[in-house]
Amino acid sequence: MLGRTGQRASYTTPRRAADALMPLGFRRVGKARQFEHPDTQWYVEFPPGPLAFGETVIAADEASVLETEYGLLRIITPTQSVMDRIAAYVYWQDNQSLDQAVMVASRQDVDWSALYEWAKRDGIDAMVIDKLKAQIG
């Protein structure tokens, strides 16, 4: 989980994340690492480290960083979000994850070449990416 130490992101505990978010109006939902706020459609999730999509581990210095007035926030790209959902679809046979990948890819720019390269490295059949593209139209 990411927290703020000076101007660099660092790992923190779920309790410290909750202690920081709950006074801001967030509430814990589902798993202990997810939080929602009533004024936004988005939720915040603090997945356990290391950050990985399938078998591909993303080093902390390779993560995208969003600079805010409060410090740096490491985030995943839409392409990485799609990788995550495809991995769940393939490894856990979770059809809902493919639906989520379709939703992300239909609303955001994704790097299709990177998806195919990732799938090849992770031993995922390229037909899964083809299926995703076909569902987007």
C-alpha positions in Angstrom: 0.0 0.0 0.0 1.2 3.4 -0.7 1.6 6.2 1.8 3.4 9.5 1.8 6.8 10.0 3.3 8.1 13.4 2.4 7.7 13.6 -1.3 8.2 9.9 -2.1 5.7 7.1 -2.0 6.3 4.3 0.4 4.4 1.2 1.6 2.1 1.5 4.6 -0.3 -0.7 6.6 -4.0 -1.0 5.8 -4.8 0.5 9.2 -2.7 3.6 8.4 -4.4 4.0 5.1 -7.8 3.7 6.8 -6.8 6.2 9.4 -5.9 8.7 6.7 -9.0 8.1 4.4 -11.8 7.8 6.9 -11.6 11.4 8.3 -11.9 12.5 4.6 -15.3 10.8 4.3 -14.2 7.5 2.8 -15.7 4.3 4.1 -14.2 0.8 4.0 -16.1 -1.5 1.6 -15.7 -5.1 0.6 -12.2 -6.2 1.3 -10.3 -4.3 3.9 -8.2 -2.6 1.3 -11.1 -0.9 -0.6 -12.6 2.5 0.2 -15.5 4.5 -1.3 -16.5 8.2 -0.9 -20.1 9.2 -1.4 -19.2 12.2 -3.6 -17.5 10.2 -6.3 -18.2 7.2 -8.5 -14.6 5.9 -8.1 -13.2 3.8 -5.3 -9.7 3.6 -3.9 -8.0 0.3 -3.6 -4.6 -0.5 -2.0 -3.5 -3.8 -3.4 -0.8 -5.8 -1.6 2.6 -5.5 -3.1 4.5 -6.2 -5.2 2.4 -4.7 -8.0 2.0 -7.4 -10.7 -0.3 -8.2 -13.6 -0.3 -11.9 -14.1 3.3 -13.0 -13.9 4.7 -9.6 -14.7 6.0 -7.7 -11.7 6.1 -3.9 -12.0 9.0 -2.3 -10.1 8.1 0.7 -8.0 10.2 3.0 -10.2 8.3 1.8 -13.3 4.8 2.7 -12.0 3.1 5.8 -13.3 3.2 8.7 -10.9 0.6 11.4 -10.5 1.8 14.5 -8.8 -0.7 16.1 -6.5 -0.5 19.1 -4.2 -0.3 16.5 -1.4 2.6 14.5 -2.8 3.1 11.7 -5.3 0.6 9.0 -6.0 1.5 5.8 -7.9 -1.3 4.7 -10.2 -1.8 2.1 -12.8 -2.5 2.9 -16.5 -5.6 1.8 -18.3 -3.4 -0.8 -20.2 -2.2 -2.2 -16.9 -5.8 -2.3 -15.6 -6.8 -4.3 -18.6 -3.8 -6.7 -18.0 -5.0 -7.2 -14.5 -8.5 -8.0 -15.6 -7.3 -10.4 -18.3 -5.1 -12.2 -15.9 -8.1 -12.7 -13.5 -10.2 -13.9 -16.5 -7.5 -16.4 -17.6 -6.2 -17.7 -14.3 -9.4 -17.8 -12.3 -11.9 -18.3 -15.2 -13.7 -15.1 -14.0 -15.9 -13.9 -16.8 -16.8 -10.7 -15.0 -13.1 -9.8 -15.2 -13.3 -9.9 -19.0 -16.4 -7.7 -18.9 -14.4 -5.2 -16.8 -11.5 -5.3 -19.3 -14.0 -4.5 -22.0 -15.4 -1.6 -20.0 -11.9 -0.1 -19.4 -10.7 -0.7 -23.0 -13.8 0.8 -24.5 -13.5 4.0 -22.5 -9.8 4.5 -22.2 -6.8 4.5 -24.6 -4.9 1.2 -24.2 -1.7 0.1 -25.8 -2.7 -3.0 -27.8 0.9 -3.8 -28.7 1.9 -3.8 -25.0 -1.1 -6.1 -24.3 0.0 -8.6 -26.9 3.6 -8.5 -25.8 2.5 -8.9 -22.1 0.3 -11.9 -23.0 3.1 -13.6 -24.9 5.5 -13.2 -22.0 2.9 -14.5 -19.5 1.9 -17.4 -21.7 -1.6 -16.1 -22.3 -3.1 -17.0 -25.7 -3.3 -13.9 -28.0 -6.8 -15.0 -28.8 -7.9 -13.6 -25.4 -6.7 -10.1 -26.6 -8.4 -10.7 -29.9 -11.6 -11.6 -28.1 -11.4 -8.4 -26.1 -10.8 -6.3 -29.2 -13.8 -7.9 -30.9 -16.1 -7.1 -28.0 -15.1 -3.4 -28.2 -15.9 -3.3 -31.8 
